[in-house]
Amino acid sequence: MFKDCEFLSSGSTLLDLACTGTIKGAWPVGTYNLFVGDTSSGKTWVGMATLAEASINKKFKDYRLIYDGGEFGALMSVKRYFGERLAGRIEPPCVDEDGEPSCSQTVEELYCNLDDAFEAERPFVWIVDSMDSLSSMAEVGKFKSVKEAVLKGKDVTGSFGDGKAKVNSANLRRLMTPLKESGSVLLILNQTRDSFDLFTKSTRSGGRALGFYAQIEVWSSVKRKLKKTVRGRERSYGIESKMMVKRSRVTGLERSVFVPILVSCGIDDVGSMIDYLVQDKVWKKKGTKVDTEGFIENCYTRERLVREIEAGDLELKLKALIQKEWLAAEKACEFSRKNRYS
């Protein structure tokens, strides 16, 4: 089915390249992937952009586009930020007894909903936002026993673990074959947590299986807040997110990219590519303007250059240049050795 398109884009060309080494996409078709991030570092933007990319890619025209948003973190207008096509196709994982949209509430329910989707024999792109928002049967049961003890004035004993690690370990491996056979894509978003390990700043919930079975694992953090002075006051208009690929079973490489995310329009894909070319000295900064070495005839400020590229429909040409320069940089990192097994 996907002979000439084996990946689904994340909505960020730089993140696609960091994950797979190609501008075709970040998430391999037929796989499960993990995106872990700090608060407000772009997790939901990437999840929603992934669905939006599927909505405009003809290879995914028959796919269900599922947003499993138990966290209720995506309150932005789907139509405004991600287009009419996604707005018309995005759906919840299931409906309740009254026919109302319903998201997974427990980790066990998530796997049941996924199993129902596989049985329907229709491929899907499924975004879980997020693993942290899901409870578990063990956690619910523990809360009920704690509540009963508190009401009776008794001491509370026992573990307060949520049991999700065990459930994920038992169920994630069962998804690998049906995901591959159906050509579906599962992306789980996960929130970082402070680590008590002296050598590790952040950790996450959900257990080791979440990372073990992931084809691509990305961690994001806020590098800096984007601000400008308006009417004499400094105001924030977005962030620059650092997205680090900790695991890629496609390239085997760890790579980091910086992606601006603007409150007014989401992932600034063109802007991020301009920044990359300037930082890699492919394009030259001349004061406040950028010399594109002939890509655009005149020198412009970064924001004007973004508008010129978009107005001229030069995004695909820019992506081809980014691909070329990315691969050239990767080639420069290679070492030549005699093949011992040829």
Sequence and secondary structure as in RCSB ss.txt:
>XXXX:A:sequence
MFKDCEFLSSGSTLLDLACTGTIKGAWPVGTYNLFVGDTSSGKTWVGMATLAEASINKKFKDYRLIYDGGEFGAL
MSVKRYFGERLAGRIEPPCVDEDGEPSCSQTVEELYCNLDDAFEAERPFVWIVDSMDSLSSMAEVGKFKSVKEAV
LKGKDVTGSFGDGKAKVNSANLRRLMTPLKESGSVLLILNQTRDSFDLFTKSTRSGGRALGFYAQIEVWSSVKRK
LKKTVRGRERSYGIESKMMVKRSRVTGLERSVFVPILVSCGIDDVGSMIDYLVQDKVWKKKGTKVDTEGFIENCY
TRERLVREIEAGDLELKLKALIQKEWLAAEKACEFSRKNRYS
>XXXX:A:secstr
  SS  EE  S HHHHHHHHSSTT SEETTEEEEEEE TTSSHHHHHHHHHHHHHH GGGTTSEEEEE TT    
S HHHHH HHHHHHEE SEE TTS EE   BHHHHHHHHHHHHHTT  EEEEEE GGG B HHHHHHHHHHHHHH
HTT    S     HHHHHHHHHHHHHHHHHHHT EEEEEEEEEE   TT SEEESS THHHHT SEEEEEEEEEE
EEEEETTEEEEEEEEEEEEEEEETTT   EEEEEEEETTTEE HHHHHHHHHHHTTSSEEETTEEE TTSSSS E
EHHHHHHHHHHTT HHHHHHHHHHHHHHHHHHT      TT 
